[in-house]
């Protein structure tokens, strides 16, 4: 159960940090005031690592090695989620575009 909670929380937290409109003002302010931190907040892999560290520390363990491994897993999970989401969106848009052409 902790593993599923970890996976869901890392992916969700990463999507909130990188893509959400809720965090957009903070993300935009950070880009202007501290560009390196702003880069981190726009990269799924980078944010996934830090979200994995936080979620690993909260839900898995206090062991430093385990927390680091959770960060690496979070980076991987966030990147895979981005790839699969983009693939799903591209396939959906392609099918919709073909349906529009067929109806004309």
C-alpha positions as CSV (number, residue, x, y, z in Angstrom):
1,X,0.0,0.0,0.0
2,X,2.9,2.4,0.8
3,X,4.3,1.7,-2.7
4,X,1.1,2.7,-4.4
5,X,0.7,5.8,-2.2
6,X,4.3,6.7,-3.0
7,X,3.8,6.3,-6.8
8,X,0.6,8.3,-6.8
9,X,1.9,11.1,-4.6
10,X,5.1,11.5,-6.6
11,X,3.3,11.7,-9.9
12,X,0.6,14.0,-8.5
13,X,3.0,16.3,-6.7
14,X,5.3,16.6,-9.8
15,X,2.3,17.4,-12.0
16,X,1.2,20.1,-9.6
17,X,4.6,21.7,-9.4
18,X,5.4,21.5,-13.2
19,X,2.0,21.8,-15.0
20,X,-0.7,23.2,-12.7
21,X,-2.2,26.7,-13.0
22,X,-2.4,26.8,-9.2
23,X,1.4,27.0,-8.9
24,X,1.9,29.0,-12.1
25,X,2.4,32.4,-10.3
26,X,5.0,30.9,-7.9
27,X,6.7,29.2,-10.9
28,X,6.8,32.4,-12.9
29,X,8.0,34.5,-10.0
30,X,10.8,31.9,-9.3
31,X,11.9,31.9,-13.0
32,X,12.5,35.6,-12.8
33,X,14.0,35.8,-9.3
34,X,16.0,32.6,-9.3
35,X,16.4,31.1,-12.8
36,X,18.0,27.8,-11.6
37,X,15.1,27.0,-9.3
38,X,12.7,28.1,-12.0
39,X,14.3,25.5,-14.3
40,X,13.8,22.9,-11.6
41,X,10.1,23.7,-11.4
42,X,9.6,23.3,-15.2
43,X,11.3,19.9,-15.6
44,X,9.4,16.7,-14.8
45,X,12.6,14.7,-14.2
46,X,14.1,17.3,-11.8
47,X,10.9,18.0,-9.9
48,X,10.2,14.3,-9.8
49,X,13.5,13.7,-8.0
50,X,12.8,16.3,-5.3
51,X,9.1,15.2,-5.0
52,X,10.4,11.6,-4.7
53,X,12.7,12.7,-1.9
54,X,9.9,14.4,0.0
55,X,7.4,11.6,-0.5
56,X,10.0,8.9,0.3
57,X,10.9,10.7,3.5
58,X,7.3,11.1,4.5
59,X,5.8,7.7,3.5
60,X,8.7,5.2,3.2
61,X,11.7,5.7,5.5
62,X,14.0,8.1,7.4
63,X,17.0,6.2,6.1
64,X,19.2,8.6,4.0
65,X,20.0,5.9,1.4
66,X,16.3,4.9,1.0
67,X,15.3,8.5,0.7
68,X,17.8,9.0,-2.1
69,X,16.6,5.9,-3.9
70,X,13.0,7.2,-3.6
71,X,14.2,10.5,-5.2
72,X,15.7,8.5,-8.1
73,X,12.5,6.4,-8.4
74,X,10.4,9.7,-8.3
75,X,12.5,11.1,-11.2
76,X,11.9,7.9,-13.2
77,X,8.1,7.8,-12.4
78,X,7.6,11.5,-13.3
79,X,9.4,11.0,-16.6
80,X,7.6,7.9,-17.6
81,X,4.3,9.5,-16.6
82,X,5.1,12.5,-18.9
83,X,6.0,10.2,-21.8
84,X,2.9,8.0,-21.4
85,X,0.6,11.1,-21.1
86,X,2.1,12.7,-24.2
87,X,1.7,9.5,-26.1
88,X,-1.9,9.1,-25.0
89,X,-2.7,12.7,-25.9
90,X,-1.0,12.4,-29.3
91,X,-3.0,9.3,-30.1
92,X,-6.2,10.8,-29.0
93,X,-5.7,14.0,-31.1
94,X,-4.7,11.9,-34.1
95,X,-7.9,9.9,-33.9
96,X,-10.0,13.0,-33.5
97,X,-8.3,14.7,-36.5
98,X,-9.0,11.7,-38.7
99,X,-12.6,11.6,-37.6
100,X,-13.0,15.2,-38.6
101,X,-11.5,14.5,-42.0
102,X,-13.8,11.5,-42.5
103,X,-16.8,13.5,-41.7
104,X,-16.1,16.2,-44.3
